Amino acid sequence: MLALDLFVNGLIIGLYYALMAVGLTMIFGILKVVNFAHGEFYMIGAYTYTLVSLALGVPPWLALPVAAAAGALLGWATERWLMRPLYAGYGSWGLMKDEYAVVVTFGLSLLLINLVDKVVGPYPMRGPALSDVTRMAVGPFMMSGQKLITAGLSIVLLVALALFIKRSLWGRQVQAVAQNRLGASIAGIDTARASSIIFMASGVLAALAGALLAPVINPAPDVGAFPAIKSYVIVVIGGMGSIPGSIVAALALGVLESFGAVYLSYDYRDTFGLALLILILLFRPKGLFGERAREV
């Protein structure tokens, strides 16, 4: 029974990781660059949810869409004002494409951390829970209402994203841009809009991940740093640019950490992902899904 409980708990943790990692994977799939400010999308979502609920007295369930809107706005602004030079045919300060992306997104990360530190303050604050139920029975398992709700919402968001990409017109345009940006542009697809959609979707997922975990993580200006590192690890393990790979890697990492914390050492729980990354790179350098055609 303990092993089954650890497995289910690990899957729930993995769903949180998946929300972060999938957004990072989509950005890489479109622009082939890594967004070093992705952790700050998470942080903005956590702060928005907490401040809207506590300072304005908005019910937590209504604060969630506000956090999602904040993530979407931040993603749109990042793409529109900072990322568009990457595919508009020019770079800033004479930098190459990869260098430009590193400098700009890393600078944005530092800006957002220090801006929140000065405006809101450096002290952590606890977000309100979506459910007051501390323990409830779900079949043979016991879990909190908050954990059950966040796991359910995470699944809904990931399924909705998959349906959007596979079935919608905009989703098919995004896939075309991911495969061949120039070819998609020649075919009449608005590639800038497709990139904007991906950044907004990435911002929504990361912001909602921060909002859903706000009652647990106690948002602080640098709260997004460690989730971002885990997202990078998951993206590499799953295969750069592969959304299914990122989801599988996130779930696997959650289960690994759950079992490792009990059977090995809780103190080293956060190192298990790095150990798994090393093993994957040794035996499968392209990642779990790296050899497949990338789909965004």
Rosetta blueprint (number, residue, H / E / L):
1 M L
2 L H
3 A H
4 L H
5 D H
6 L H
7 F H
8 V H
9 N H
10 G H
11 L H
12 I H
13 I H
14 G H
15 L H
16 Y H
17 Y H
18 A H
19 L H
20 M H
21 A H
22 V H
23 G H
24 L H
25 T H
26 M H
27 I H
28 F H
29 G H
30 I H
31 L H
32 K L
33 V L
34 V L
35 N L
36 F L
37 A L
38 H H
39 G H
40 E H
41 F H
42 Y H
43 M H
44 I H
45 G H
46 A H
47 Y H
48 T H
49 Y H
50 T H
51 L H
52 V H
53 S H
54 L H
55 A L
56 L L
57 G L
58 V L
59 P L
60 P H
61 W H
62 L H
63 A H
64 L H
65 P H
66 V H
67 A H
68 A H
69 A H
70 A H
71 G H
72 A H
73 L H
74 L H
75 G H
76 W H
77 A H
78 T H
79 E H
80 R H
81 W H
82 L H
83 M H
84 R H
85 P H
86 L H
87 Y H
88 A L
89 G L
90 Y L
91 G L
92 S H
93 W H
94 G H
95 L L
96 M L
97 K H
98 D H
99 E H
100 Y H
101 A H
102 V H
103 V H
104 V H
105 T H
106 F H
107 G H
108 L H
109 S H
110 L H
111 L H
112 L H
113 I H
114 N H
115 L H
116 V H
117 D H
118 K H
119 V H
120 V L
121 G L
122 P L
123 Y L
124 P L
125 M L
126 R L
127 G L
128 P L
129 A L
130 L L
131 S L
132 D L
133 V L
134 T L
135 R L
136 M E
137 A E
138 V E
139 G L
140 P L
141 F E
142 M E
143 M E
144 S L
145 G H
146 Q H
147 K H
148 L H
149 I H
150 T H
151 A H
152 G H
153 L H
154 S H
155 I H
156 V H
157 L H
158 L H
159 V H
160 A H
161 L H
162 A H
163 L H
164 F H
165 I H
166 K H
167 R H
168 S L
169 L H
170 W H
171 G H
172 R H
173 Q H
174 V H
175 Q H
176 A H
177 V H
178 A H
179 Q H
180 N L
181 R H
182 L H
183 G H
184 A H
185 S H
186 I H
187 A L
188 G L
189 I L
190 D L
191 T H
192 A H
193 R H
194 A H
195 S H
196 S H
197 I H
198 I H
199 F H
200 M H
201 A H
202 S H
203 G H
204 V H
205 L H
206 A H
207 A H
208 L H
209 A H
210 G H
211 A H
212 L H
213 L H
214 A H
215 P H
216 V H
217 I H
218 N L
219 P L
220 A L
221 P L
222 D L
223 V L
224 G L
225 A H
226 F H
227 P H
228 A H
229 I H
230 K H
231 S H
232 Y H
233 V H
234 I H
235 V H
236 V H
237 I H
238 G H
239 G L
240 M L
241 G L
242 S L
243 I H
244 P H
245 G H
246 S H
247 I H
248 V H
249 A H
250 A H
251 L H
252 A H
253 L H
254 G H
255 V H
256 L H
257 E H
258 S H
259 F H
260 G H
261 A H
262 V H
263 Y H
264 L L
265 S L
266 Y H
267 D H
268 Y H
269 R H
270 D H
271 T H
272 F H
273 G H
274 L H
275 A H
276 L H
277 L H
278 I H
279 L H
280 I H
281 L H
282 L H
283 F H
284 R L
285 P L
286 K L
287 G L
288 L L
289 F L
290 G L
291 E L
292 R L
293 A L
294 R L
295 E L
296 V L
